[in-house]
Amino acid sequence: MNNGQSFLEKWSPIIGEAVIETFQMTSISLVISIALGVPLGLILVLTRSGQSFENKWLYQISNLVINIIRSIPFIILLFFILPLTKFLVGTTIGVKGVIVPLVVYTAPYIARLMETALLEVSPGVVEAYTAMGIKRRHIIWNVLLREARSSIVLGLTIATVGLIGATAMAGLVGAGGLGDLAYRYGHIRFQVDVMYTAVFILIILVQIVQSIGNRVATKLKKD
């Protein structure tokens, strides 16, 4: 009991700060990644062969860029784009310094998940609304996105879980958060109790995100 109490007294402020930093990295990166990834996913679907905005060159270029970025492991991407990060935000450490690589890593992933979700919508439904003379922009919003919303939520849930894992890896470059806490104190200083605590909190966060995502997706599917 005394050991547990002394551990909490000593580490609660540090762990609390690490949790806040993880939330900051995840939430900011996720919002920016969604703002970039969702339109990119729409481009992949709408410009492919046979679709309403068919554009072979735009599709192939977008597809190639996404494939290239997604083929690079995040830990390598972190170091590879350090000059770009420094140029855009003026630093490569802390929460601010890791937002750029997190967005570059997550946005293409969300685009692929969006593409998969939107392609699940029956072409017959889209054709029916098109035959009724409804404008394409209304079809995109009221048909494609609406019909695929359950799959989109599940895709965003998967992306968020992956993003939480990426923030942990970002601790290797001094980004802060639970990954940095586990690395600096748990690995370098051999304080395994701190490492186990950080891992446990990450597991809890992932479980919460996945549970919420599953419930929302199920509700949207029934509506």
trRosetta pair geometry for C-beta under 8 A, 3 or more apart (Angstrom, degrees):
i j d omega theta_ij theta_ji phi_ij phi_ji
1 4 5.8 -58 -152 36 28 110
1 5 6.3 25 153 -17 64 108
2 5 5.6 -56 -145 38 32 111
2 6 6.1 29 158 -17 67 107
3 6 6.0 -56 -145 39 27 107
3 7 6.3 32 154 -23 63 107
4 7 5.6 -53 -148 33 30 114
4 8 6.5 28 155 -17 64 105
5 8 5.8 -54 -150 36 31 109
5 9 6.3 31 153 -19 65 107
6 9 5.6 -53 -144 37 33 113
6 10 6.2 27 158 -15 66 111
7 10 6.1 -65 -148 41 26 106
7 11 5.8 -20 172 18 66 118
7 193 6.5 -90 -134 142 136 141
8 11 6.7 -75 -125 54 20 83
8 12 5.0 38 -180 -50 66 112
9 12 6.7 -15 -106 6 12 114
11 14 5.3 -68 -157 49 59 109
11 15 5.2 54 148 -22 91 110
11 194 6.3 -156 -131 -106 146 97
11 197 7.3 95 131 69 147 168
12 15 5.9 -59 -135 43 25 106
12 16 5.8 30 163 -23 64 111
13 16 5.7 -56 -144 37 25 114
13 17 6.4 26 157 -18 62 106
14 17 5.9 -54 -151 35 29 110
14 18 6.5 30 151 -19 63 106
14 181 6.8 138 147 -124 100 117
15 18 5.5 -54 -149 36 34 113
15 19 6.4 37 152 -22 66 102
15 181 6.8 96 -108 -157 59 160
15 194 7.8 -149 -78 -145 104 84
15 197 6.3 -60 -115 133 138 131
15 198 7.4 -142 -128 -80 95 74
15 201 7.4 164 -174 -41 109 156
16 19 5.7 -51 -149 32 32 112
16 20 6.6 32 153 -17 63 105
17 20 5.7 -54 -150 36 33 113
17 21 6.4 34 152 -19 66 106
17 176 8.0 -85 139 -167 93 113
18 21 5.7 -53 -148 37 32 112
18 22 6.4 36 152 -21 64 104
18 176 6.8 -160 -123 173 64 76
18 177 5.5 84 -168 -174 74 22
18 178 4.9 108 151 -77 114 51
18 180 6.9 -154 -129 64 106 93
18 181 4.2 -6 -113 -39 157 137
18 198 7.0 -55 130 -115 151 104
19 22 5.7 -54 -151 34 32 113
19 23 6.5 33 151 -18 64 104
19 178 6.6 48 -84 -61 52 103
19 201 6.4 -99 -95 174 105 146
20 23 5.6 -53 -151 36 33 113
20 24 6.3 34 151 -21 65 105
21 24 5.5 -52 -147 35 33 114
21 25 6.3 32 156 -17 66 105
21 95 5.4 -139 -153 -72 88 115
21 175 7.8 151 160 134 122 73
21 176 4.0 -101 -179 135 155 118
21 177 4.3 -131 107 -72 106 63
21 178 7.9 177 73 -21 98 57
21 180 7.8 -35 104 33 148 127
22 25 5.9 -53 -145 38 30 109
22 26 6.1 25 158 -15 64 112
22 164 7.2 47 180 -143 109 81
22 167 5.5 118 -140 131 76 144
22 168 7.9 23 -121 -69 116 68
22 177 4.0 107 -72 -145 74 102
22 178 5.0 9 -63 -4 140 96
22 179 7.8 126 -97 -2 106 82
22 202 7.9 -128 -151 -96 158 82
22 205 7.4 -80 132 -96 136 169
23 26 5.9 -61 -142 42 26 108
23 27 5.8 16 166 -13 66 115
24 27 6.3 -60 -135 41 21 102
24 28 6.0 11 171 -8 62 115
24 95 5.1 -4 107 -151 128 147
25 28 6.6 -64 -140 42 18 102
25 29 5.9 9 167 -9 59 120
25 95 5.4 -131 -69 -140 86 87
25 98 6.0 -7 -131 89 120 121
25 99 7.0 -144 -137 -83 68 69
25 102 6.4 161 178 -58 93 167
25 167 4.5 129 106 -123 138 123
25 170 7.0 -170 -161 62 154 154
25 175 6.8 65 -99 156 145 119
25 176 7.6 174 -44 80 127 96
25 177 5.8 -38 6 -70 141 139
26 29 6.3 -68 -144 44 19 105
26 30 5.9 19 162 -23 62 115
26 160 7.0 64 -174 -159 111 82
26 163 5.5 118 -135 124 80 114
26 164 5.7 14 -104 -87 130 70
26 167 5.8 -65 -63 -37 83 150
27 30 5.8 -56 -141 35 24 111
27 31 6.5 24 162 -19 62 105
28 31 6.1 -56 -151 33 28 108
28 32 6.6 17 157 -8 63 109
28 95 7.8 91 30 166 144 108
28 99 5.7 -51 114 -120 122 118
29 32 6.1 -63 -149 43 30 106
29 33 5.8 30 156 -21 68 114
29 98 8.0 -48 -68 119 132 83
29 99 5.6 -158 -79 -142 87 67
29 102 3.8 -49 -129 120 147 128
29 103 5.4 -142 -148 -64 80 71
29 106 6.1 100 154 20 107 149
29 163 6.0 175 100 -160 125 127
29 167 7.8 -171 21 -73 149 105
30 33 5.6 -57 -140 40 27 112
30 34 6.2 29 159 -21 65 105
30 106 7.1 -86 -100 148 51 159
30 159 7.5 129 -130 120 92 106
30 160 6.0 26 -114 -106 135 86
30 163 5.9 131 -76 113 92 176
31 34 6.0 -54 -149 34 27 109
31 35 6.5 27 152 -19 61 108
32 35 5.6 -56 -150 36 33 114
32 36 6.5 17 155 -6 66 109
32 99 7.3 72 25 177 152 104
32 103 4.9 -40 105 -112 123 127
32 107 7.5 -62 122 -72 78 113
33 36 6.0 -64 -147 46 30 101
33 37 5.2 18 162 -14 71 122
33 102 7.5 -88 -54 132 124 81
33 103 5.2 -157 -72 -135 82 67
33 106 4.0 -33 -125 104 153 114
33 107 4.4 -141 -143 -73 74 68
33 109 7.9 -7 -176 54 130 93
33 110 5.5 130 150 -6 100 142
33 159 7.2 -169 124 162 138 132
33 163 7.4 -151 18 -93 162 136
34 37 5.9 -56 -118 46 25 103
34 38 5.6 27 179 -23 65 111
34 110 6.2 -132 -97 -170 50 163
34 156 6.9 29 -101 -125 113 118
35 38 7.1 -35 -122 28 12 105
35 39 7.7 1 164 0 44 108
36 39 6.9 -73 -163 43 27 100
36 40 6.2 20 154 -16 66 119
36 103 7.0 80 24 -179 145 104
36 107 4.2 -17 92 -140 120 133
36 110 7.8 105 82 65 75 128
36 111 7.9 -57 124 -57 75 107
37 40 5.5 -63 -144 42 32 113
37 41 6.1 37 157 -24 69 104
37 106 7.1 -78 -52 129 141 74
37 107 4.3 -158 -62 -158 92 59
37 108 7.0 -129 -112 -49 97 12
37 109 7.2 -35 -125 67 141 54
37 110 2.9 52 152 85 159 117
37 111 4.5 -126 -156 -48 75 70
37 113 7.9 23 162 45 129 96
37 114 6.4 156 146 -13 88 131
37 159 7.7 149 116 -139 172 161
38 41 5.7 -51 -148 33 29 112
38 42 6.6 31 152 -18 62 103
38 110 6.8 -48 -51 141 58 119
38 111 7.7 -129 -54 -94 14 61
38 114 5.7 157 -124 -98 50 153
39 42 5.5 -52 -150 35 36 114
39 43 6.4 41 150 -23 67 101
40 43 5.5 -47 -150 31 35 115
40 44 6.6 40 150 -22 64 101
40 62 6.5 178 -161 -160 88 120
40 66 7.3 146 159 -77 129 122
40 107 6.8 80 19 162 147 96
40 108 7.3 -75 120 -107 154 51
40 110 7.9 93 59 90 112 88
40 111 3.9 -46 101 -110 112 127
40 114 7.5 118 79 54 70 141
41 44 5.6 -50 -152 31 34 114
41 45 6.7 25 153 -12 65 106
41 110 6.8 -93 -42 129 125 70
41 111 4.3 -167 -63 -150 75 53
41 112 7.2 -111 -104 -15 97 13
41 113 7.2 -54 -104 70 141 55
41 114 2.5 25 -176 88 169 130
41 115 4.9 -136 -152 -44 84 67
41 117 7.8 20 171 43 142 100
41 118 6.6 144 149 -4 105 130
42 45 5.9 -62 -151 40 33 106
42 46 5.7 12 163 -6 72 118
42 114 6.9 -56 -40 146 58 133
42 118 7.2 134 -102 -70 55 166
42 140 6.9 51 -149 -159 126 122
42 144 7.9 100 -123 123 93 147
43 46 6.3 -63 -128 47 24 98
43 47 5.5 0 180 1 65 122
43 58 6.7 -106 -177 149 110 113
43 59 7.5 -172 149 -97 82 60
43 62 5.4 -165 116 -110 123 169
44 47 7.0 -59 -122 44 12 95
44 48 6.7 26 164 -42 52 107
44 59 6.7 101 -135 -138 47 80
44 62 5.8 -142 -80 118 78 131
44 63 6.5 113 -125 -77 99 81
44 66 7.5 -6 -83 -8 133 158
44 111 6.3 113 -14 169 135 100
44 112 7.8 8 41 -96 176 44
44 114 7.6 121 44 90 121 98
44 115 4.4 -43 98 -96 135 122
45 48 6.4 -54 -157 8 24 113
45 51 6.5 151 147 -117 59 159
45 114 7.7 -107 -23 129 121 88
45 115 5.6 -179 -56 -130 91 69
45 118 4.5 -48 -87 103 162 139
45 119 6.3 -151 -118 -62 108 79
45 144 7.5 141 119 -158 150 140
46 51 5.1 -169 -157 143 34 137
46 52 6.1 -43 -155 57 89 87
46 53 4.2 28 150 40 103 114
46 140 7.3 -7 -83 -104 134 118
47 51 6.5 -40 -13 71 6 128
47 53 5.3 -48 -82 105 64 93
47 54 6.2 108 -162 -137 44 25
47 55 4.2 -47 -152 44 107 89
47 56 7.9 -158 160 -51 94 17
47 58 4.8 -86 -169 90 158 112
47 59 4.2 -168 113 -63 105 94
47 62 7.3 99 61 23 140 139
48 51 5.2 74 61 -2 70 126
48 54 7.0 -53 93 -118 25 74
48 59 5.2 127 -86 -132 54 147
49 54 6.1 55 -123 -136 31 118
49 56 7.2 37 -75 -92 84 84
49 59 7.8 -127 -31 56 63 171
50 54 6.6 116 19 -86 17 127
51 54 5.3 145 60 -68 68 76
52 130 7.5 -160 -90 -104 121 133
52 136 5.2 166 158 -132 152 129
52 139 7.6 119 -34 78 164 141
53 136 7.5 123 -50 168 95 150
54 59 7.9 -32 -157 -28 54 134
55 58 4.0 23 112 28 123 116
55 59 6.0 150 84 -19 68 89
56 59 6.0 -64 -149 39 25 110
56 60 6.1 17 161 -16 65 112
57 60 5.9 -57 -142 39 28 107
57 61 6.1 25 161 -16 65 109
58 61 6.0 -57 -143 39 27 108
58 62 6.1 23 159 -15 64 111
59 62 6.0 -61 -146 40 26 107
59 63 5.9 25 158 -19 65 114
60 63 5.7 -55 -141 40 27 113
60 64 6.1 29 158 -21 63 108
61 64 5.8 -56 -146 36 27 111
61 65 6.4 26 157 -18 64 107
62 65 6.0 -56 -147 36 29 109
62 66 6.3 26 157 -16 64 110
62 111 8.0 -135 171 173 107 146
63 66 6.0 -59 -149 38 27 110
63 67 6.3 26 155 -19 64 110
64 67 5.8 -58 -147 37 29 110
64 68 6.3 30 156 -21 65 106
65 68 5.9 -55 -149 33 29 111
65 69 6.5 22 158 -13 64 108
65 108 7.5 -142 121 -105 80 125
66 69 6.1 -59 -147 40 29 105
66 70 6.0 20 160 -13 66 115
66 108 4.3 164 -139 -152 78 110
66 111 5.7 -114 -115 86 135 136
66 112 6.4 152 169 -57 134 96
67 70 6.0 -62 -140 44 26 106
67 71 6.2 30 159 -28 63 110
68 71 6.0 -61 -153 28 26 111
68 72 7.3 21 153 -20 60 103
69 72 6.2 -61 -163 26 36 108
69 77 7.7 60 -162 -113 75 134
69 104 6.5 -134 -153 167 128 84
69 105 7.4 -163 165 -110 105 38
69 108 4.6 143 82 -7 130 161
70 108 5.3 -134 -53 119 95 129
70 109 6.5 133 -107 -76 106 72
70 112 7.0 47 -81 -30 155 144
72 76 5.5 -121 -178 85 90 113
72 77 4.8 110 123 -67 119 97
72 80 6.8 -64 -174 19 144 158
73 76 4.8 81 67 12 86 105
73 77 6.9 -155 95 -10 40 90
74 77 5.2 -55 -143 37 35 116
74 78 6.4 51 155 -34 66 96
74 101 7.4 108 -165 157 82 110
74 105 5.1 42 -113 -128 97 148
74 166 5.1 -124 -160 -127 162 100
74 169 5.7 99 103 85 122 152
75 78 5.7 -37 -155 16 31 120
75 79 7.5 16 154 -3 57 100
75 169 5.5 -105 -78 177 89 129
75 172 6.9 24 -136 46 101 151
76 79 6.4 -65 -160 42 37 99
76 80 5.8 38 148 -28 72 116
77 80 5.4 -58 -135 37 31 115
77 81 6.2 0 176 4 69 109
77 101 5.6 141 126 -156 98 105
77 104 6.5 -167 175 101 128 118
77 105 5.7 138 97 -79 159 103
78 81 7.4 -90 -160 44 12 84
78 82 7.5 41 147 -62 55 86
78 98 7.7 -15 -131 -131 102 87
78 101 5.0 68 -108 -172 56 166
78 169 7.4 -146 -43 127 144 104
78 170 6.5 177 -113 -112 133 70
78 172 7.4 96 108 71 165 109
78 173 5.7 -167 165 -19 129 144
79 82 5.7 -16 -159 -31 41 116
79 173 7.4 -175 -74 -85 75 133
81 84 4.4 -42 -173 41 88 119
81 85 5.8 97 125 -27 86 94
81 100 6.7 -139 126 127 125 113
81 101 5.7 160 66 -91 121 90
81 104 6.2 62 13 35 172 170
82 85 5.6 -55 -145 37 32 114
82 86 6.2 34 157 -21 66 105
82 92 5.2 25 -151 -126 89 143
83 86 5.7 -54 -148 36 31 113
83 87 6.3 31 154 -21 65 107
84 87 5.6 -56 -148 36 31 112
84 88 6.2 20 158 -14 67 111
84 100 6.5 -170 115 159 96 144
85 88 6.1 -62 -143 40 27 103
85 89 6.2 -31 180 33 66 105
85 91 7.8 -57 141 92 96 39
85 92 5.2 95 103 -107 125 80
85 97 6.0 72 160 -165 126 70
85 98 7.9 7 -145 -95 143 25
85 100 4.3 -177 -109 59 83 142
85 101 6.2 -27 -75 -33 130 90
86 89 7.5 -82 -128 58 15 69
86 90 6.8 29 -169 -140 52 13
86 91 6.9 50 -119 -87 63 3
86 92 5.4 -30 -70 -50 86 101
88 100 5.5 124 66 -91 142 139
89 96 5.4 -178 166 160 135 96
89 97 6.3 -171 93 -98 132 47
89 99 6.8 115 -67 50 158 111
89 100 6.2 -146 -8 -33 123 119
90 96 7.9 -20 63 137 85 131
91 94 6.4 4 127 39 138 110
91 96 5.7 57 63 96 120 114
91 97 4.5 -88 114 -77 86 107
92 97 4.5 99 178 -163 15 127
92 173 6.8 -77 148 162 94 124
93 97 4.6 64 33 27 16 160
93 173 6.7 -140 -105 141 69 81
93 174 4.3 -18 -141 102 107 118
93 175 6.8 -142 -159 -85 50 43
94 97 5.1 95 54 10 68 104
94 98 7.4 -149 95 -4 36 92
94 174 7.0 -20 -42 131 46 89
94 175 6.5 22 126 -148 6 42
94 176 5.7 31 -140 -15 49 121
95 98 6.4 -73 -153 37 28 101
95 99 7.1 46 154 -46 64 95
95 175 6.6 88 -86 179 35 77
95 176 5.5 -46 -52 52 76 134
95 177 7.5 113 -90 -44 85 99
96 99 6.3 -39 -159 -2 33 115
97 100 7.7 -50 -177 20 37 101
97 173 7.6 -126 119 122 122 114
97 174 7.8 14 71 92 142 89
97 175 6.5 -137 78 -111 94 77
98 101 6.0 -59 -160 47 58 103
98 102 5.7 59 145 -25 82 111
98 167 7.3 105 132 -127 143 68
98 170 4.4 67 -145 -168 145 142
98 173 7.1 146 -88 76 104 115
98 175 3.8 35 -44 -130 145 128
98 176 8.0 -145 5 37 135 82
99 102 5.7 -65 -148 40 28 113
99 103 6.2 25 158 -19 67 108
100 103 6.0 -59 -148 36 27 107
100 104 6.3 24 157 -16 64 109
101 104 5.5 -54 -140 40 35 112
101 105 6.0 34 159 -19 67 109
101 170 7.3 157 81 -107 124 111
102 105 5.8 -59 -147 40 27 110
102 106 5.9 9 162 -8 66 117
102 163 6.6 71 -169 -149 107 93
102 166 5.8 138 -123 120 85 130
102 167 6.9 26 -107 -77 133 75
102 170 6.9 -27 -66 -67 105 145
103 106 6.1 -64 -132 45 27 99
103 107 5.6 30 173 -28 68 112
104 107 6.8 -39 -123 26 17 109
104 108 7.8 10 172 -5 48 105
105 108 7.6 -85 180 36 21 97
105 109 7.0 9 147 -12 60 121
105 166 5.9 162 104 -138 151 154
106 109 5.4 -66 -154 40 40 116
106 110 6.1 39 154 -21 76 104
106 159 6.0 97 -162 -175 98 104
106 162 7.2 156 -113 98 90 108
106 163 5.3 26 -100 -91 137 105
106 166 7.2 -136 -61 27 101 161
107 110 5.8 -54 -147 35 31 110
107 111 6.4 37 152 -24 63 104
108 111 5.2 -49 -148 32 37 119
108 112 6.6 38 154 -19 66 100
109 112 5.9 -53 -155 33 32 109
109 113 6.5 28 149 -15 64 107
109 159 5.6 149 114 -119 112 99
109 162 6.5 -112 157 90 162 154
110 113 5.5 -56 -147 40 35 111
110 114 6.1 40 152 -23 67 105
110 155 7.1 110 -143 142 61 107
110 156 6.9 37 -130 -103 103 69
110 159 4.9 41 -83 -113 84 159
111 114 5.6 -53 -148 36 29 114
111 115 6.4 34 151 -23 63 104
112 115 5.5 -49 -148 32 33 115
112 116 6.5 33 153 -18 64 103
113 116 5.8 -52 -150 35 33 112
113 117 6.3 32 152 -18 65 107
113 152 7.7 112 132 -135 97 50
113 155 3.2 146 163 -166 121 120
113 156 7.2 165 114 -54 145 45
113 158 6.5 178 -112 65 144 121
113 159 6.0 -117 7 -49 157 113
114 117 5.7 -58 -147 38 31 110
114 118 6.1 23 160 -15 67 110
114 152 6.5 34 -115 -122 70 92
114 155 6.5 167 -61 120 46 158
115 118 6.1 -60 -144 40 25 105
115 119 6.2 22 160 -19 63 112
116 119 6.0 -60 -146 36 25 109
116 120 7.0 35 152 -31 59 101
116 151 7.3 -132 111 162 84 126
116 155 6.9 157 65 -96 109 132
117 120 5.9 -53 -164 17 33 116
117 148 4.4 111 149 179 94 118
117 151 3.6 167 -133 114 96 114
117 152 4.8 129 153 -69 165 63
117 154 7.8 158 -96 57 119 93
117 155 5.3 -94 -44 -22 128 141
118 121 6.0 -34 -171 6 48 113
118 144 5.5 19 -144 -176 101 106
118 145 7.7 -22 -103 -81 100 50
118 148 5.1 -55 -93 -61 48 172
118 152 8.0 50 -54 -74 74 101
120 148 6.1 126 60 -115 100 98
120 151 5.6 119 40 -38 148 169
121 125 6.3 -94 171 57 92 129
121 126 6.7 85 127 -42 116 108
121 143 7.2 110 -176 147 146 83
121 144 5.7 -145 20 -130 170 58
121 147 4.4 94 -118 98 110 132
121 148 5.2 -73 -51 -55 108 101
122 125 4.6 93 76 -5 96 101
122 126 7.5 -172 98 -1 57 82
122 147 7.7 -106 23 174 76 152
123 126 5.6 -57 -155 40 43 111
123 127 6.0 44 150 -22 74 107
124 127 5.6 -53 -143 38 32 113
124 128 6.3 38 155 -26 64 103
125 128 5.8 -52 -152 29 29 113
125 129 6.8 21 154 -11 62 104
125 143 6.2 172 134 -166 106 114
125 147 6.4 114 109 -86 159 160
126 129 6.1 -60 -154 39 32 105
126 130 6.2 33 150 -21 67 109
126 139 6.2 82 -145 -179 81 125
126 143 5.9 133 -100 136 68 143
126 144 6.9 37 -94 -69 113 86
127 130 5.5 -55 -145 37 32 115
127 131 6.2 36 155 -23 66 105
128 131 5.9 -53 -150 33 29 111
128 132 6.8 28 150 -20 60 106
129 132 5.6 -54 -153 33 36 115
129 134 4.8 -47 171 42 89 134
129 139 5.1 148 111 -112 133 103
129 142 7.9 175 -147 91 155 106
129 143 5.3 -126 6 -70 164 149
130 133 7.9 65 171 -56 34 18
130 134 6.9 -89 -92 53 28 83
130 136 7.7 27 -109 -92 93 72
130 139 6.5 18 -70 -90 76 155
134 138 5.2 -105 171 84 102 125
134 139 5.7 125 108 -60 112 90
134 142 7.9 -89 169 62 144 131
135 138 4.7 87 67 9 85 105
135 139 7.1 -150 99 -9 43 87
136 139 5.4 -53 -149 34 37 114
136 140 6.5 42 153 -24 68 100
137 140 5.6 -45 -151 28 35 115
137 141 6.7 21 156 -7 64 107
138 141 6.0 -61 -146 45 33 102
138 142 5.4 -5 170 12 73 120
138 143 7.9 67 127 -5 63 96
139 142 6.6 -65 -117 55 20 87
139 143 4.7 -24 -165 26 63 127
139 144 6.6 65 141 -15 72 96
140 143 7.3 -3 -47 50 7 85
140 144 5.2 -28 -146 32 43 128
140 145 6.6 45 153 -15 60 102
141 144 7.6 24 -20 49 12 88
141 145 5.7 -25 -144 32 34 128
141 146 7.4 53 145 -29 47 98
142 145 7.7 26 -23 51 11 91
142 146 5.6 -2 -173 -9 34 136
143 146 6.2 -46 -111 42 8 106
143 147 5.9 1 173 -12 53 116
144 147 6.4 -65 -143 38 16 103
144 148 6.2 -13 167 5 57 119
145 148 6.2 -72 -139 51 24 97
145 149 6.4 55 157 -69 63 85
145 152 7.2 13 -154 -38 70 157
146 149 5.9 -22 -153 -27 29 115
148 151 5.1 -60 -170 51 75 111
148 152 5.4 84 128 -34 89 101
149 152 5.3 -52 -141 35 33 116
149 153 6.4 37 159 -22 66 101
149 220 5.0 -117 110 174 109 140
150 153 6.0 -52 -153 31 29 110
150 154 6.7 26 150 -14 62 105
150 217 4.7 93 -163 -165 75 76
150 218 7.6 90 -143 -67 114 18
150 220 4.5 -177 -82 93 78 109
150 221 4.1 60 -103 -67 155 86
151 154 5.6 -54 -149 39 36 112
151 155 6.2 39 151 -22 67 106
151 217 7.6 89 -67 -146 21 116
152 155 5.5 -54 -149 37 32 114
152 156 6.3 29 154 -17 66 105
153 156 5.8 -54 -145 38 31 109
153 157 6.4 38 151 -24 63 104
153 213 6.0 172 154 -159 89 78
153 216 5.2 -134 -176 107 148 110
153 217 4.3 -168 87 -81 121 85
153 220 6.2 135 -1 19 145 150
154 157 5.5 -51 -150 31 32 117
154 158 6.6 34 151 -18 64 101
154 213 6.3 114 -111 159 44 109
154 214 7.5 56 -106 -96 88 52
154 217 4.7 55 -54 -103 88 156
155 158 5.7 -52 -152 34 33 110
155 159 6.4 32 150 -18 65 106
156 159 5.4 -51 -145 38 36 115
156 160 6.3 41 153 -24 66 102
156 213 7.1 -164 85 -127 79 119
157 160 5.7 -52 -148 32 30 111
157 161 6.6 31 153 -18 63 103
157 209 6.3 157 -153 151 81 89
157 210 6.1 103 172 -116 118 49
157 212 7.6 -178 -115 82 115 76
157 213 2.8 79 -99 -149 138 162
157 214 7.2 121 -157 -42 172 58
157 217 7.3 -76 -12 -34 139 126
158 161 5.8 -54 -151 35 32 111
158 162 6.4 30 152 -15 65 107
158 213 8.0 169 -29 157 52 163
159 162 5.7 -56 -149 40 32 111
159 163 6.2 37 150 -25 65 107
160 163 5.4 -52 -146 34 32 116
160 164 6.6 38 153 -22 64 99
160 209 5.2 -145 114 -174 126 139
160 213 7.3 -177 40 -64 130 136
161 164 5.8 -48 -153 29 32 112
161 165 6.8 32 149 -14 61 104
161 206 5.3 71 -134 -140 95 93
161 209 5.8 175 -73 97 78 133
161 210 6.2 40 -75 -66 130 95
162 165 5.6 -55 -155 37 36 113
162 166 6.3 38 148 -22 68 105
163 166 5.4 -51 -147 35 35 114
163 167 6.6 40 152 -23 65 98
164 167 5.8 -48 -152 29 33 112
164 168 7.0 36 148 -20 61 101
164 202 6.6 151 155 -154 114 88
164 205 5.9 179 -148 116 148 124
164 206 6.0 -164 82 -79 152 84
164 209 7.1 -168 -29 1 143 158
165 168 5.6 -52 -159 29 37 115
165 169 6.8 33 148 -15 66 102
165 202 7.9 92 -92 -176 57 125
165 206 8.0 46 -53 -88 87 125
166 169 5.6 -52 -151 37 39 111
166 170 6.4 49 148 -30 67 102
167 170 5.3 -46 -150 26 36 121
167 171 7.7 60 148 -35 56 84
167 175 7.1 -137 -160 113 66 138
167 177 5.2 -104 158 164 105 169
167 178 7.6 64 116 41 104 87
167 179 6.1 179 125 -4 60 126
168 171 6.1 -31 -176 -3 40 115
168 177 7.0 -122 -91 121 43 122
168 178 6.1 -37 -105 87 86 92
168 179 3.3 149 -161 -77 46 114
168 182 7.3 7 -158 33 98 134
168 202 6.2 32 -79 -116 135 146
169 172 6.2 -27 175 2 57 112
169 179 6.0 -84 -14 -151 16 156
170 173 6.2 -59 -171 41 59 97
170 175 3.7 -13 141 22 104 158
170 177 6.9 51 77 40 106 137
170 179 6.1 109 55 69 62 147
170 180 7.6 -43 102 -49 70 94
171 174 7.5 52 -169 -76 42 14
171 175 5.8 -95 -82 48 35 91
171 176 7.2 -111 -109 70 75 11
171 177 5.9 -118 -75 71 97 93
171 178 7.4 -89 -64 89 138 40
171 179 2.9 -161 -13 114 126 90
171 180 3.3 -155 -140 -59 96 53
171 181 7.1 -86 -133 15 141 49
171 182 6.8 79 109 49 170 85
171 183 4.8 161 128 6 119 129
171 184 7.6 -118 173 -19 111 89
172 179 7.3 -56 -23 147 66 117
172 180 8.0 -135 -30 -94 26 67
172 183 6.1 -174 -85 -115 57 165
174 180 6.5 74 -136 -123 30 127
175 179 7.3 19 63 71 108 116
175 180 6.0 -156 62 -53 62 122
176 180 5.0 -74 -130 22 13 154
177 180 5.4 102 56 13 63 101
177 181 7.0 -113 113 -5 37 95
178 181 5.3 -52 -146 36 36 117
178 182 6.2 35 157 -18 68 104
178 198 4.5 154 -173 -160 92 97
178 201 5.9 -148 -118 83 144 121
178 202 5.6 178 115 -62 152 100
179 182 5.9 -54 -147 37 30 108
179 183 6.2 25 156 -16 64 110
179 198 7.5 150 -75 167 24 132
180 183 5.7 -58 -143 40 29 109
180 184 5.9 18 165 -11 68 113
181 184 6.4 -59 -135 41 21 100
181 185 5.9 -20 -179 22 61 115
181 186 7.4 61 130 -10 63 103
181 194 6.6 -126 159 164 94 108
181 198 5.0 175 93 -94 111 136
182 185 7.1 -71 -125 56 14 82
182 186 4.4 -24 -164 24 57 137
182 187 6.8 56 142 -17 67 96
182 194 7.0 -178 -108 125 48 85
182 195 4.7 84 -148 -128 84 70
182 198 3.9 -142 -64 83 99 153
182 199 6.5 90 -108 -47 141 78
183 186 6.8 -8 -51 52 10 92
183 187 5.1 -27 -150 28 45 125
183 188 6.7 44 151 -15 62 101
184 187 7.4 42 -8 48 9 86
184 188 5.5 -33 -154 31 35 126
184 189 6.9 21 147 -3 57 108
185 188 7.2 -17 -61 53 11 87
185 189 5.1 -38 -146 46 44 123
185 191 4.7 -45 164 54 88 123
185 194 4.3 -42 116 102 126 157
185 195 7.1 -163 95 -52 81 73
186 189 7.4 38 -2 56 10 80
186 190 7.7 23 176 -128 33 11
186 191 5.8 -86 -96 74 41 69
186 192 6.0 74 -151 -114 84 35
186 194 5.0 -142 -68 86 83 90
186 195 2.5 107 -141 -65 142 101
186 196 7.6 156 -123 -11 128 53
186 198 6.6 -109 -31 24 141 130
187 190 7.7 0 174 -71 16 43
187 195 6.8 103 -42 -91 64 132
191 194 4.4 37 114 12 109 116
191 195 7.0 148 95 -15 62 87
192 195 5.2 -53 -149 38 45 115
192 196 6.1 45 153 -21 73 103
193 196 5.8 -50 -145 37 31 111
193 197 6.4 36 153 -22 62 105
194 197 5.7 -54 -150 34 31 114
194 198 6.4 31 153 -19 65 105
195 198 5.8 -55 -149 36 31 110
195 199 6.3 28 154 -16 66 107
196 199 5.7 -54 -145 39 31 111
196 200 6.1 36 154 -23 65 107
197 200 5.6 -54 -147 35 29 114
197 201 6.5 28 155 -18 64 105
198 201 5.9 -55 -150 35 30 110
198 202 6.5 31 152 -19 63 106
199 202 5.7 -56 -151 36 32 113
199 203 6.4 35 151 -22 65 104
200 203 5.7 -53 -151 33 32 113
200 204 6.5 32 151 -19 64 104
201 204 5.6 -52 -150 35 34 113
201 205 6.4 37 151 -22 66 104
202 205 5.6 -51 -147 34 32 113
202 206 6.4 32 155 -17 65 105
203 206 5.9 -56 -150 37 30 110
203 207 6.3 30 153 -19 65 108
204 207 5.7 -57 -149 37 30 112
204 208 6.4 31 154 -20 65 106
205 208 5.8 -56 -150 34 29 111
205 209 6.4 26 155 -15 65 108
206 209 5.9 -56 -146 39 30 109
206 210 6.1 26 158 -16 66 111
207 210 5.9 -58 -143 40 27 108
207 211 6.1 27 159 -20 64 110
208 211 5.9 -58 -146 36 26 109
208 212 6.3 22 159 -15 63 109
209 212 6.0 -59 -148 38 27 108
209 213 6.2 26 156 -18 64 112
210 213 5.7 -57 -145 39 29 113
210 214 6.2 30 157 -20 65 107
211 214 5.9 -55 -147 35 28 110
211 215 6.4 25 157 -17 63 108
212 215 5.9 -59 -149 37 29 109
212 216 6.3 25 157 -16 66 109
213 216 6.0 -58 -144 38 28 108
213 217 6.1 26 159 -17 65 111
214 217 5.9 -58 -146 39 27 111
214 218 6.3 28 157 -20 63 108
215 218 5.8 -55 -147 36 29 111
215 219 6.4 28 155 -18 64 107
216 219 5.8 -56 -149 36 31 111
216 220 6.3 28 155 -17 66 108
217 220 5.8 -56 -146 38 30 110
217 221 6.3 33 155 -24 64 107
218 221 5.7 -55 -149 32 30 113
218 222 6.7 25 154 -17 63 106
219 222 6.0 -60 -154 35 32 108
219 223 6.6 35 151 -27 66 106
220 223 5.7 -50 -146 27 35 114
